[in-house]
Amino acid sequence: VVAATNHEAGLDPATLRRFVFKLRLKPLGAERAAAAFLRFFGEPAPTCLGMVEGLTPGDFAVVARQLRHWPAADALELVERLRA
């Protein structure tokens, strides 16, 4: 069984003891966020991406899916969508 939560503090400690492995995934740092930008959008990340904190690969995936139906004008608009 695999479980995921954004609210670990709300789980009963007895429940947490039942899981053999516990992983805490942290947001991407600036370098890894820039690499994700290149991977998902095929262009280098603008410098302003470094000011957006707390990004995860899932954030990039969501914006990439949005592009199928709602194209972005430029890389700065992509950063704004990631910020949102």
C-alpha positions, 0 to 999 in steps of 0.5 A: 500500500502506498499513501500520500498526504500533505498533512502528516501532522494530522495523522495519528502517530499509531497510523504512522507507525504502520508504514515501513518507509516514510519519505518526505519530499521537499520542494525543488531548489533553484537549480532543479526547478530550472532543470524541470523548466527545461524538461517540461517546456523545452526552453531555458528557465528565465531568471525570475523562476528562482524567485518562485519558492515551493515548486514541485515536479507536479506543479510543472506537470500541471502547467504543461497539461494546461498548455494543451488547451491554453497556450502561453505567450512566453516563458514569463507567463509560464513562470506566472502560472507556476507561481499561481 
